Amino acid sequence: MPKRRINCPQCGHEILYDTVADVPTFPFCSDRCRLVDLDKWFEEEYRVSQDIKDDAAGERDVPGAP
Ligand SMILES: [Zn+2]
């Protein structure tokens, strides 16, 4: 069977595989790329919860509507 191929969403490196089980870091090419992506998610989540907190405190500057 021909191997499947995907590109790592983080660095674009091509990954050849038979089954997803062959790639422990799927869909990333390596642990490093997987962690970079996870970091991005955590940062995003952190920012979002900060925004929510600010909203609740009513201290956030809301730009005037046009
Ligand atoms: Zn990668």
PDB file of the backbone (N, CA, C, O) and the ligand in Angstrom, with CONECT records:
HET     ZN  A 101       1
ATOM      1  N   MET A   1       0.845  -1.207   0.000  1.00  0.00           N
ATOM      2  CA  MET A   1       0.000   0.000   0.000  1.00  0.00           C
ATOM      3  C   MET A   1       0.876   1.251   0.000  1.00  0.00           C
ATOM      4  O   MET A   1       1.855   1.323   0.742  1.00  0.00           O
ATOM      5  N   PRO A   2       0.536   2.212  -0.809  1.00  0.00           N
ATOM      6  CA  PRO A   2       1.342   3.447  -0.800  1.00  0.00           C
ATOM      7  C   PRO A   2       1.152   4.183   0.514  1.00  0.00           C
ATOM      8  O   PRO A   2       0.082   4.169   1.122  1.00  0.00           O
ATOM      9  N   LYS A   3       2.228   4.820   0.923  1.00  0.00           N
ATOM     10  CA  LYS A   3       2.137   5.573   2.173  1.00  0.00           C
ATOM     11  C   LYS A   3       1.273   6.805   1.973  1.00  0.00           C
ATOM     12  O   LYS A   3       1.203   7.373   0.883  1.00  0.00           O
ATOM     13  N   ARG A   4       0.623   7.199   3.049  1.00  0.00           N
ATOM     14  CA  ARG A   4      -0.075   8.485   3.012  1.00  0.00           C
ATOM     15  C   ARG A   4       0.923   9.576   3.340  1.00  0.00           C
ATOM     16  O   ARG A   4       1.979   9.316   3.916  1.00  0.00           O
ATOM     17  N   ARG A   5       0.589  10.768   2.976  1.00  0.00           N
ATOM     18  CA  ARG A   5       1.479  11.868   3.331  1.00  0.00           C
ATOM     19  C   ARG A   5       0.676  13.081   3.777  1.00  0.00           C
ATOM     20  O   ARG A   5      -0.370  13.397   3.209  1.00  0.00           O
ATOM     21  N   ILE A   6       1.175  13.741   4.786  1.00  0.00           N
ATOM     22  CA  ILE A   6       0.599  15.009   5.223  1.00  0.00           C
ATOM     23  C   ILE A   6       1.747  15.968   5.459  1.00  0.00           C
ATOM     24  O   ILE A   6       2.907  15.560   5.521  1.00  0.00           O
ATOM     25  N   ASN A   7       1.427  17.217   5.587  1.00  0.00           N
ATOM     26  CA  ASN A   7       2.434  18.195   5.946  1.00  0.00           C
ATOM     27  C   ASN A   7       2.180  18.640   7.375  1.00  0.00           C
ATOM     28  O   ASN A   7       1.052  18.943   7.763  1.00  0.00           O
ATOM     29  N   CYS A   8       3.246  18.671   8.138  1.00  0.00           N
ATOM     30  CA  CYS A   8       3.150  19.137   9.519  1.00  0.00           C
ATOM     31  C   CYS A   8       2.526  20.532   9.537  1.00  0.00           C
ATOM     32  O   CYS A   8       3.024  21.439   8.869  1.00  0.00           O
ATOM     33  N   PRO A   9       1.438  20.713  10.298  1.00  0.00           N
ATOM     34  CA  PRO A   9       0.772  22.015  10.322  1.00  0.00           C
ATOM     35  C   PRO A   9       1.639  23.102  10.945  1.00  0.00           C
ATOM     36  O   PRO A   9       1.378  24.293  10.770  1.00  0.00           O
ATOM     37  N   GLN A  10       2.657  22.689  11.662  1.00  0.00           N
ATOM     38  CA  GLN A  10       3.497  23.672  12.346  1.00  0.00           C
ATOM     39  C   GLN A  10       4.632  24.163  11.448  1.00  0.00           C
ATOM     40  O   GLN A  10       4.806  25.370  11.285  1.00  0.00           O
ATOM     41  N   CYS A  11       5.402  23.252  10.866  1.00  0.00           N
ATOM     42  CA  CYS A  11       6.582  23.660  10.104  1.00  0.00           C
ATOM     43  C   CYS A  11       6.481  23.296   8.633  1.00  0.00           C
ATOM     44  O   CYS A  11       7.341  23.689   7.845  1.00  0.00           O
ATOM     45  N   GLY A  12       5.446  22.552   8.245  1.00  0.00           N
ATOM     46  CA  GLY A  12       5.262  22.226   6.842  1.00  0.00           C
ATOM     47  C   GLY A  12       6.077  21.030   6.372  1.00  0.00           C
ATOM     48  O   GLY A  12       6.032  20.679   5.193  1.00  0.00           O
ATOM     49  N   HIS A  13       6.818  20.403   7.269  1.00  0.00           N
ATOM     50  CA  HIS A  13       7.621  19.239   6.933  1.00  0.00           C
ATOM     51  C   HIS A  13       6.717  18.097   6.481  1.00  0.00           C
ATOM     52  O   HIS A  13       5.662  17.861   7.070  1.00  0.00           O
ATOM     53  N   GLU A  14       7.137  17.387   5.430  1.00  0.00           N
ATOM     54  CA  GLU A  14       6.296  16.312   4.913  1.00  0.00           C
ATOM     55  C   GLU A  14       6.470  15.061   5.766  1.00  0.00           C
ATOM     56  O   GLU A  14       7.593  14.682   6.099  1.00  0.00           O
ATOM     57  N   ILE A  15       5.366  14.425   6.116  1.00  0.00           N
ATOM     58  CA  ILE A  15       5.392  13.207   6.915  1.00  0.00           C
ATOM     59  C   ILE A  15       4.783  12.085   6.093  1.00  0.00           C
ATOM     60  O   ILE A  15       3.669  12.224   5.589  1.00  0.00           O
ATOM     61  N   LEU A  16       5.505  10.964   5.948  1.00  0.00           N
ATOM     62  CA  LEU A  16       4.973   9.787   5.258  1.00  0.00           C
ATOM     63  C   LEU A  16       4.611   8.750   6.306  1.00  0.00           C
ATOM     64  O   LEU A  16       5.381   8.500   7.234  1.00  0.00           O
ATOM     65  N   TYR A  17       3.449   8.152   6.158  1.00  0.00           N
ATOM     66  CA  TYR A  17       3.021   7.175   7.155  1.00  0.00           C
ATOM     67  C   TYR A  17       2.043   6.178   6.558  1.00  0.00           C
ATOM     68  O   TYR A  17       1.396   6.450   5.547  1.00  0.00           O
ATOM     69  N   ASP A  18       1.946   5.029   7.193  1.00  0.00           N
ATOM     70  CA  ASP A  18       0.968   4.023   6.780  1.00  0.00           C
ATOM     71  C   ASP A  18      -0.319   4.196   7.574  1.00  0.00           C
ATOM     72  O   ASP A  18      -1.415   4.251   7.015  1.00  0.00           O
ATOM     73  N   THR A  19      -0.159   4.282   8.885  1.00  0.00           N
ATOM     74  CA  THR A  19      -1.313   4.530   9.738  1.00  0.00           C
ATOM     75  C   THR A  19      -0.927   5.621  10.725  1.00  0.00           C
ATOM     76  O   THR A  19       0.253   5.883  10.956  1.00  0.00           O
ATOM     77  N   VAL A  20      -1.936   6.247  11.299  1.00  0.00           N
ATOM     78  CA  VAL A  20      -1.687   7.326  12.249  1.00  0.00           C
ATOM     79  C   VAL A  20      -0.845   6.823  13.413  1.00  0.00           C
ATOM     80  O   VAL A  20      -0.087   7.583  14.016  1.00  0.00           O
ATOM     81  N   ALA A  21      -0.982   5.529  13.727  1.00  0.00           N
ATOM     82  CA  ALA A  21      -0.230   4.958  14.844  1.00  0.00           C
ATOM     83  C   ALA A  21       1.274   5.003  14.597  1.00  0.00           C
ATOM     84  O   ALA A  21       2.069   4.938  15.535  1.00  0.00           O
ATOM     85  N   ASP A  22       1.662   5.115  13.308  1.00  0.00           N
ATOM     86  CA  ASP A  22       3.087   5.208  12.998  1.00  0.00           C
ATOM     87  C   ASP A  22       3.680   6.549  13.424  1.00  0.00           C
ATOM     88  O   ASP A  22       4.893   6.679  13.586  1.00  0.00           O
ATOM     89  N   VAL A  23       2.819   7.531  13.601  1.00  0.00           N
ATOM     90  CA  VAL A  23       3.302   8.877  13.909  1.00  0.00           C
ATOM     91  C   VAL A  23       2.791   9.271  15.288  1.00  0.00           C
ATOM     92  O   VAL A  23       1.680   9.785  15.419  1.00  0.00           O
ATOM     93  N   PRO A  24       3.603   9.029  16.318  1.00  0.00           N
ATOM     94  CA  PRO A  24       3.148   9.305  17.686  1.00  0.00           C
ATOM     95  C   PRO A  24       2.815  10.774  17.889  1.00  0.00           C
ATOM     96  O   PRO A  24       2.031  11.127  18.770  1.00  0.00           O
ATOM     97  N   THR A  25       3.407  11.618  17.078  1.00  0.00           N
ATOM     98  CA  THR A  25       3.181  13.055  17.247  1.00  0.00           C
ATOM     99  C   THR A  25       2.158  13.583  16.251  1.00  0.00           C
ATOM    100  O   THR A  25       2.010  14.795  16.092  1.00  0.00           O
ATOM    101  N   PHE A  26       1.450  12.671  15.577  1.00  0.00           N
ATOM    102  CA  PHE A  26       0.468  13.047  14.563  1.00  0.00           C
ATOM    103  C   PHE A  26      -0.432  14.182  15.048  1.00  0.00           C
ATOM    104  O   PHE A  26      -0.819  14.148  16.216  1.00  0.00           O
ATOM    105  N   PRO A  27      -0.790  15.167  14.257  1.00  0.00           N
ATOM    106  CA  PRO A  27      -0.367  15.345  12.857  1.00  0.00           C
ATOM    107  C   PRO A  27       0.919  16.157  12.719  1.00  0.00           C
ATOM    108  O   PRO A  27       1.190  16.710  11.653  1.00  0.00           O
ATOM    109  N   PHE A  28       1.698  16.231  13.772  1.00  0.00           N
ATOM    110  CA  PHE A  28       2.934  16.998  13.696  1.00  0.00           C
ATOM    111  C   PHE A  28       4.100  16.075  13.411  1.00  0.00           C
ATOM    112  O   PHE A  28       4.008  14.869  13.641  1.00  0.00           O
ATOM    113  N   CYS A  29       5.218  16.634  12.903  1.00  0.00           N
ATOM    114  CA  CYS A  29       6.354  15.815  12.511  1.00  0.00           C
ATOM    115  C   CYS A  29       7.182  15.444  13.732  1.00  0.00           C
ATOM    116  O   CYS A  29       7.934  14.470  13.694  1.00  0.00           O
ATOM    117  N   SER A  30       7.058  16.194  14.798  1.00  0.00           N
ATOM    118  CA  SER A  30       7.936  15.967  15.946  1.00  0.00           C
ATOM    119  C   SER A  30       7.288  16.516  17.209  1.00  0.00           C
ATOM    120  O   SER A  30       6.325  17.281  17.158  1.00  0.00           O
ATOM    121  N   ASP A  31       7.845  16.103  18.346  1.00  0.00           N
ATOM    122  CA  ASP A  31       7.362  16.619  19.625  1.00  0.00           C
ATOM    123  C   ASP A  31       7.478  18.131  19.689  1.00  0.00           C
ATOM    124  O   ASP A  31       6.621  18.825  20.236  1.00  0.00           O
ATOM    125  N   ARG A  32       8.582  18.624  19.104  1.00  0.00           N
ATOM    126  CA  ARG A  32       8.818  20.059  19.174  1.00  0.00           C
ATOM    127  C   ARG A  32       7.660  20.823  18.536  1.00  0.00           C
ATOM    128  O   ARG A  32       7.137  21.772  19.118  1.00  0.00           O
ATOM    129  N   CYS A  33       7.267  20.400  17.337  1.00  0.00           N
ATOM    130  CA  CYS A  33       6.186  21.090  16.643  1.00  0.00           C
ATOM    131  C   CYS A  33       4.869  20.944  17.413  1.00  0.00           C
ATOM    132  O   CYS A  33       4.065  21.874  17.477  1.00  0.00           O
ATOM    133  N   ARG A  34       4.671  19.770  17.988  1.00  0.00           N
ATOM    134  CA  ARG A  34       3.437  19.541  18.755  1.00  0.00           C
ATOM    135  C   ARG A  34       3.389  20.504  19.941  1.00  0.00           C
ATOM    136  O   ARG A  34       2.347  21.092  20.230  1.00  0.00           O
ATOM    137  N   LEU A  35       4.517  20.659  20.621  1.00  0.00           N
ATOM    138  CA  LEU A  35       4.558  21.513  21.800  1.00  0.00           C
ATOM    139  C   LEU A  35       4.386  22.975  21.422  1.00  0.00           C
ATOM    140  O   LEU A  35       3.716  23.731  22.125  1.00  0.00           O
ATOM    141  N   VAL A  36       4.993  23.371  20.309  1.00  0.00           N
ATOM    142  CA  VAL A  36       4.833  24.758  19.871  1.00  0.00           C
ATOM    143  C   VAL A  36       3.355  25.055  19.672  1.00  0.00           C
ATOM    144  O   VAL A  36       2.868  26.114  20.067  1.00  0.00           O
ATOM    145  N   ASP A  37       2.636  24.106  19.051  1.00  0.00           N
ATOM    146  CA  ASP A  37       1.221  24.319  18.803  1.00  0.00           C
ATOM    147  C   ASP A  37       0.440  24.361  20.113  1.00  0.00           C
ATOM    148  O   ASP A  37      -0.452  25.192  20.287  1.00  0.00           O
ATOM    149  N   LEU A  38       0.781  23.457  21.034  1.00  0.00           N
ATOM    150  CA  LEU A  38       0.103  23.450  22.334  1.00  0.00           C
ATOM    151  C   LEU A  38       0.305  24.778  23.046  1.00  0.00           C
ATOM    152  O   LEU A  38      -0.625  25.338  23.626  1.00  0.00           O
ATOM    153  N   ASP A  39       1.545  25.276  22.990  1.00  0.00           N
ATOM    154  CA  ASP A  39       1.849  26.555  23.616  1.00  0.00           C
ATOM    155  C   ASP A  39       0.941  27.647  23.085  1.00  0.00           C
ATOM    156  O   ASP A  39       0.434  28.483  23.834  1.00  0.00           O
ATOM    157  N   LYS A  40       0.748  27.619  21.773  1.00  0.00           N
ATOM    158  CA  LYS A  40      -0.101  28.644  21.165  1.00  0.00           C
ATOM    159  C   LYS A  40      -1.503  28.566  21.740  1.00  0.00           C
ATOM    160  O   LYS A  40      -2.121  29.585  22.050  1.00  0.00           O
ATOM    161  N   TRP A  41      -2.006  27.319  21.882  1.00  0.00           N
ATOM    162  CA  TRP A  41      -3.354  27.154  22.423  1.00  0.00           C
ATOM    163  C   TRP A  41      -3.442  27.691  23.844  1.00  0.00           C
ATOM    164  O   TRP A  41      -4.394  28.389  24.192  1.00  0.00           O
ATOM    165  N   PHE A  42      -2.447  27.363  24.663  1.00  0.00           N
ATOM    166  CA  PHE A  42      -2.484  27.804  26.062  1.00  0.00           C
ATOM    167  C   PHE A  42      -2.444  29.326  26.143  1.00  0.00           C
ATOM    168  O   PHE A  42      -3.164  29.937  26.932  1.00  0.00           O
ATOM    169  N   GLU A  43      -1.595  29.923  25.321  1.00  0.00           N
ATOM    170  CA  GLU A  43      -1.504  31.379  25.317  1.00  0.00           C
ATOM    171  C   GLU A  43      -2.849  31.984  24.959  1.00  0.00           C
ATOM    172  O   GLU A  43      -3.315  32.930  25.595  1.00  0.00           O
ATOM    173  N   GLU A  44      -3.459  31.425  23.938  1.00  0.00           N
ATOM    174  CA  GLU A  44      -4.739  31.923  23.467  1.00  0.00           C
ATOM    175  C   GLU A  44      -5.772  31.841  24.593  1.00  0.00           C
ATOM    176  O   GLU A  44      -6.507  32.795  24.850  1.00  0.00           O
ATOM    177  N   GLU A  45      -5.813  30.686  25.256  1.00  0.00           N
ATOM    178  CA  GLU A  45      -6.777  30.468  26.317  1.00  0.00           C
ATOM    179  C   GLU A  45      -6.544  31.460  27.455  1.00  0.00           C
ATOM    180  O   GLU A  45      -7.482  32.007  28.034  1.00  0.00           O
ATOM    181  N   TYR A  46      -5.268  31.671  27.753  1.00  0.00           N
ATOM    182  CA  TYR A  46      -4.913  32.590  28.828  1.00  0.00           C
ATOM    183  C   TYR A  46      -5.447  33.982  28.514  1.00  0.00           C
ATOM    184  O   TYR A  46      -6.071  34.632  29.353  1.00  0.00           O
ATOM    185  N   ARG A  47      -5.187  34.425  27.285  1.00  0.00           N
ATOM    186  CA  ARG A  47      -5.636  35.756  26.888  1.00  0.00           C
ATOM    187  C   ARG A  47      -7.145  35.858  27.002  1.00  0.00           C
ATOM    188  O   ARG A  47      -7.667  36.857  27.497  1.00  0.00           O
ATOM    189  N   VAL A  48      -7.852  34.828  26.546  1.00  0.00           N
ATOM    190  CA  VAL A  48      -9.307  34.871  26.542  1.00  0.00           C
ATOM    191  C   VAL A  48      -9.833  34.992  27.973  1.00  0.00           C
ATOM    192  O   VAL A  48     -10.727  35.795  28.239  1.00  0.00           O
ATOM    193  N   SER A  49      -9.280  34.193  28.900  1.00  0.00           N
ATOM    194  CA  SER A  49      -9.800  34.249  30.264  1.00  0.00           C
ATOM    195  C   SER A  49      -9.463  35.593  30.899  1.00  0.00           C
ATOM    196  O   SER A  49     -10.223  36.091  31.730  1.00  0.00           O
ATOM    197  N   GLN A  50      -8.334  36.184  30.519  1.00  0.00           N
ATOM    198  CA  GLN A  50      -8.008  37.514  31.021  1.00  0.00           C
ATOM    199  C   GLN A  50      -9.062  38.511  30.558  1.00  0.00           C
ATOM    200  O   GLN A  50      -9.523  39.340  31.342  1.00  0.00           O
ATOM    201  N   ASP A  51      -9.434  38.435  29.310  1.00  0.00           N
ATOM    202  CA  ASP A  51     -10.440  39.342  28.772  1.00  0.00           C
ATOM    203  C   ASP A  51     -11.750  39.210  29.525  1.00  0.00           C
ATOM    204  O   ASP A  51     -12.394  40.205  29.857  1.00  0.00           O
ATOM    205  N   ILE A  52     -12.141  37.960  29.794  1.00  0.00           N
ATOM    206  CA  ILE A  52     -13.404  37.726  30.487  1.00  0.00           C
ATOM    207  C   ILE A  52     -13.356  38.351  31.881  1.00  0.00           C
ATOM    208  O   ILE A  52     -14.316  38.978  32.329  1.00  0.00           O
ATOM    209  N   LYS A  53     -12.226  38.170  32.551  1.00  0.00           N
ATOM    210  CA  LYS A  53     -12.089  38.735  33.896  1.00  0.00           C
ATOM    211  C   LYS A  53     -12.229  40.255  33.844  1.00  0.00           C
ATOM    212  O   LYS A  53     -12.926  40.860  34.658  1.00  0.00           O
ATOM    213  N   ASP A  54     -11.548  40.855  32.865  1.00  0.00           N
ATOM    214  CA  ASP A  54     -11.611  42.312  32.739  1.00  0.00           C
ATOM    215  C   ASP A  54     -13.045  42.777  32.503  1.00  0.00           C
ATOM    216  O   ASP A  54     -13.484  43.785  33.058  1.00  0.00           O
ATOM    217  N   ASP A  55     -13.757  42.036  31.682  1.00  0.00           N
ATOM    218  CA  ASP A  55     -15.138  42.393  31.401  1.00  0.00           C
ATOM    219  C   ASP A  55     -15.967  42.379  32.679  1.00  0.00           C
ATOM    220  O   ASP A  55     -16.757  43.288  32.935  1.00  0.00           O
ATOM    221  N   ALA A  56     -15.774  41.343  33.468  1.00  0.00           N
ATOM    222  CA  ALA A  56     -16.550  41.188  34.682  1.00  0.00           C
ATOM    223  C   ALA A  56     -16.272  42.336  35.638  1.00  0.00           C
ATOM    224  O   ALA A  56     -17.169  42.788  36.349  1.00  0.00           O
ATOM    225  N   ALA A  57     -15.028  42.810  35.657  1.00  0.00           N
ATOM    226  CA  ALA A  57     -14.673  43.894  36.561  1.00  0.00           C
ATOM    227  C   ALA A  57     -15.167  45.231  36.029  1.00  0.00           C
ATOM    228  O   ALA A  57     -15.195  46.218  36.764  1.00  0.00           O
ATOM    229  N   GLY A  58     -15.550  45.271  34.776  1.00  0.00           N
ATOM    230  CA  GLY A  58     -16.063  46.498  34.191  1.00  0.00           C
ATOM    231  C   GLY A  58     -14.989  47.553  34.010  1.00  0.00           C
ATOM    232  O   GLY A  58     -15.290  48.745  33.941  1.00  0.00           O
ATOM    233  N   GLU A  59     -13.741  47.123  33.934  1.00  0.00           N
ATOM    234  CA  GLU A  59     -12.657  48.094  33.807  1.00  0.00           C
ATOM    235  C   GLU A  59     -12.091  48.138  32.398  1.00  0.00           C
ATOM    236  O   GLU A  59     -11.116  48.841  32.137  1.00  0.00           O
ATOM    237  N   ARG A  60     -12.690  47.403  31.509  1.00  0.00           N
ATOM    238  CA  ARG A  60     -12.147  47.323  30.156  1.00  0.00           C
ATOM    239  C   ARG A  60     -12.664  48.502  29.331  1.00  0.00           C
ATOM    240  O   ARG A  60     -13.851  48.827  29.343  1.00  0.00           O
ATOM    241  N   ASP A  61     -11.735  49.121  28.620  1.00  0.00           N
ATOM    242  CA  ASP A  61     -12.135  50.218  27.760  1.00  0.00           C
ATOM    243  C   ASP A  61     -12.833  49.678  26.523  1.00  0.00           C
ATOM    244  O   ASP A  61     -12.222  48.956  25.736  1.00  0.00           O
ATOM    245  N   VAL A  62     -14.076  50.008  26.345  1.00  0.00           N
ATOM    246  CA  VAL A  62     -14.784  49.563  25.154  1.00  0.00           C
ATOM    247  C   VAL A  62     -14.759  50.695  24.140  1.00  0.00           C
ATOM    248  O   VAL A  62     -15.281  51.780  24.393  1.00  0.00           O
ATOM    249  N   PRO A  63     -14.151  50.435  22.999  1.00  0.00           N
ATOM    250  CA  PRO A  63     -14.102  51.493  21.986  1.00  0.00           C
ATOM    251  C   PRO A  63     -15.499  51.893  21.547  1.00  0.00           C
ATOM    252  O   PRO A  63     -16.362  51.032  21.374  1.00  0.00           O
ATOM    253  N   GLY A  64     -15.727  53.148  21.370  1.00  0.00           N
ATOM    254  CA  GLY A  64     -17.065  53.621  20.979  1.00  0.00           C
ATOM    255  C   GLY A  64     -17.470  53.093  19.632  1.00  0.00           C
ATOM    256  O   GLY A  64     -16.654  52.984  18.716  1.00  0.00           O
ATOM    257  N   ALA A  65     -18.725  52.768  19.518  1.00  0.00           N
ATOM    258  CA  ALA A  65     -19.215  52.263  18.236  1.00  0.00           C
ATOM    259  C   ALA A  65     -19.214  53.408  17.229  1.00  0.00           C
ATOM    260  O   ALA A  65     -19.425  54.563  17.601  1.00  0.00           O
ATOM    261  N   PRO A  66     -18.983  53.100  15.988  1.00  0.00           N
ATOM    262  CA  PRO A  66     -18.929  54.148  14.959  1.00  0.00           C
ATOM    263  C   PRO A  66     -20.274  54.820  14.755  1.00  0.00           C
ATOM    264  O   PRO A  66     -20.395  55.721  13.925  1.00  0.00           O
TER     265      PRO A  66
HETATM  266 ZN    ZN A 101       6.953  20.013  12.110  1.00  0.00          ZN2+
END
